Amino acid sequence: MPAAWRGTRFSAGDDFPLLVKFIFPKEMLSLQVHPDDAYASIHENAAGGRGKTEMWHIVSAEPDARILLGLKPGSDKKAFLTGLHNQTLESLFQSHSVHAGDTVFVPAGTPHAIGPGIIVCEVQEYSDLTYRFYDYGRVDARGRPRELHIEKALQVINFSGPGGTIVSPLPLNGDLKSRSLLAACPFFATERWTFDTEATAEVSPERFELLAFLAGHGHIRWQDSSLPYQAGESWLIPASLGRFSLHPEKSAATATSLIRTYVPNLAKLKAEIREANIPEAQAAQVIFA
């Protein structure tokens, strides 16, 4: 990727740091966990050596939709193995109902699963390391059970920590009618914007940004150029673009809503939040350093 696209914080030899995906589960996904960078750098060098911290933004959810996020207090390795043997492992998980607009932060080491009836926008480190330890007896197209990674999962599961959390968005100041910080950590920062009139923004020369449009349509304009956007599209905003604006179509039935994500400078982000007179205690609920 050219330097003008990636930004000054990333060298030509760096791996692409972010992965944004949409997930449409039709059944409970496998019970799984991801390693952190320290473990991956030692044990998964051939797979890229990068762990996987992630966040989920619930785009839509059916009334009974739920996720499994972290283990109940007191669930140790012995209880885990017993539940695995008895096929009652799901009973050790903390189960949460989720609704459209919810945000879930899932640090590496947190066992989890996403249930059916949900559309999820997932932002994560660029890694595909997943340790699946229970898969509800499913088989692949050849009738074979999918591979499980029980030993590795036991090495990386955080049995004592708080695990993941459902996050309350942090409203931010700006010229957008609605701009909220959903979650931030050393690997990514993610915001949701919702607006029905022109909105302007400026990308930092330090890093690129990714925009995933959830609703609405209109045009992105910069300098003397313009391109149309619509729901379902994802855009890479080059670090060198500078100031740009988003112009929703006046005839659109819904406001424009998008997910914005980038690799943050956490010190700068915290300073911007302080300058906006947002209490540090409130900011600490969405910034995971």
N, C-alpha and C positions, 0 to 999 in steps of 0.2 A: 504494500500500500504506500503510495507516495507520501512524503513527509507533510505536504500541504493538506493531505486528508487526515492522517492519523494524529498529528499534533506533536508539539515539542517534547511532551513527556514520554513518548514512545519511540524507540530506536527502530531502525529498519529490520533488525533481526528478532524483534519481539513477536511473540505469538499474539494473535488477536485476543483481547482480554475478556470480551463479553459474549454471552449467548442469550438471545431472547427468543422464546418459543411460545406457541399457543398449544394448550393441551385440552383434548376433548374426551375425557374418559367415559366409557359406556358401562364400566363395572369398576369395582374397587381395584385400584392398581396394586402392585406387589408391595409388601412390607419391605422397606429398604432404608439404607443409610449411605451417606457419602463421607469419604475421608477428608481431613483437612490438608492444607498444603504441606505441613511438616511430615505427615505420614506418607502422602503421595510422593513427595520428593525422594523418599528412601525406598519405598516398596513398589511404586508404580511409575518409575522413570520411563519405561518403554511406552507407557500410555500417556506421556506428556508431563508427568510429575506434578500436576496441579490438582488440588483438591476442589471441593464443590460446596460453596456456600450459595444459597439461593433465596429468592423471595417469590411469593405468589400474589398476584392481584386477581381477585375474583371478578371476572367480567360479567358473568351471570351465574345464577344458581337456582335450581329447583327448590321448592319449599323444604324438602327433607334432606338437602345436601349436607354432607359432613366430610371432615378430614380427620385423620389420625395424626397427632403431632406430639411426639415425646412420650415417655413412659410415665406411669403414675408413680408418685413418691414411694420409695421402698422397693421398687422393682429392681432386683439385682441380677447378676448373671445366672444364679441358680434358678430363680423364678423364671427368667427368660428361657433357659434351656428346658425347664419343665413345661412351660407353655408351648414351646416349639414342639416338644415330643407329643403333647396331648392335643395339639392343634387348637389351643385356646389362647394363642399368643395375642390375638387382637384385644382380649379382655385386659391386658396390661397397659394398653395405650390410653392416653387422654384423647377422648373424642370431642370434637367441636362442631357445632352447626355453623355454617358459613352462609353469607348473603352477598349479593352483588355489591361491589364497592369495598369489601373487606380486603385487608392486606395481611399477609402472613410472612414473617421472617423465619427462615430455616437455616440456622448455622450448621456447618459441617459437624457431624457426630450426632445429629438429632434423628432418631428413627421416625419414619413418617409414611403416610400413604394418602393419596387423593381419591376420594370417592366419586361415584357416578353423578351425573346431572349437573356438572359444573363446567364452565369454560374458564380456563386459567391462563393468564399471561404470566409467564415465568421469566425472571431475570436472574442470571447466575454467572459465576465464573465460567470461562470457556473450558469445560471439562465434561467428559462423559463417564466418569468413574462412579459407578453405582454398585453397591453391594446388596444384592437381593437375598433376603433370608427366609421369606415365606411367600408363596405364589398361588395359594388357594388350589393347588393341584392342577393348574393349567398346563397344557402341552402345546408344542409348536405344530407347524403344518405337517410334520412327519410323525406326530404322535409322541414326541419325546418331551419330558419335563424340561422346562427352561433351567439353565444353570443357576445354582444357588451359591452364595459366598458367605457361609455361616461363620467360618473361622475369622475371616477378615472383618466381617461385621462386628463380631465380639471384640475385636481389637480396637475398633474406632468408635463404638457407641459410647456416648456420654451418659453413664448410669447415674451420676450424682448431680449433674448440672440442671439448670432450669430448661434447657433445650430451646425449642422455638417458641414464638409468641405471635398472637394476633395484635397488630399494631394499629393505633389510632392515628390517622393522617395529621400532619402538622401544617396548618394553613400558612402560606407564605405571602408576603407583600409583592406587588407587581401590578402590571397593567392588564392582567388577565382577570376575568371575573372570578375564576376559581383556579387556584394553583396550590397544590398541596405536595409536601414532601412525604412520600409513602414509607421509605426506608433508605438508610445510608449505612455503608460500612466501608472498609478499605478497598473492597473489590468493585462496588457499584453504588450509585445513588440513583433513586428512581422517584420521579414525580408524576402526578396526574394533573393535566390541564383540561379545563372545560370552559368554552367560551363561544359566543355567537356573534361577536363583532371582531374587528381587526385586532390582532395581538402581535406585538413585536418582541423579539428576543435577540440575543447576541451570543454567538458561540465563542468559547475561549480558544485562543490559539494553542493552548496546552493540549487539548484533546477533542476528538470527534464526539458527536452525540448520535443516539439512535432515537427515532420517533416512530411509534407504532400507533396508527390511527384506529380508534375503537368505534367511532361514530362520526357522522357528518361528512361533508365534502367541501372543497374550495380550492384555493391556490396558495402555493408557497412562492413568495417573491423575494428576490435579492438583487441588488444592483439594478441591472436592466433586464433581468431574466425572470421568468415565471413558469411554473409547472403545476398541473392540477394534482390534488391529492384526494383520496377517498377512503372510506372505512375499509379495513382489512389490509391496507398497505403498510409496509415498514420502510423507513427512509434512513439513510446514513447522511448526517449533516457534517460536511468536512470541517476540520478545525480552522481552516483559512477562510471560511465563508463570511465571517464577521456578522454584521447585523442582517437579520432577515425578518420577514413578517408573514403571518398566516391570515388569510382572508376567507372566512366561511362564506359560502353562497347564501345570499339572502333568502333564496327560495328553499333552502334545505329544511326538511321537516324536523331535524334534530340539531342541537348544537354540536360543534366539533368537540370531541373528547379524544385525548391521546395519552399515551404513556411516553415519557421522556426519560432516557437513562444514559449514564455516562460514568466514567471512572473518576471519582472525585478527588480533590485535594481536601481532605477532611478538615484541616486547620482553616483553610479559606472558607469552607462551607460553614463551619461553626462561627467564624467571625461575621459572615453575612447574616447569620441568624441572630447573633447578638446585636448587630447594628439595626435589625428590624425590631428590636426590643421584645423579642420572644424569650420568655424565661428559660434558663438553662435546664431546669428540671423537666420542662415540657419537651425541649429539644432532645433530651436524653432518652425519651421514650421511643424515638425513631432513629437515632444515630447509635450504631453499634460499633464501637471502636475496638 
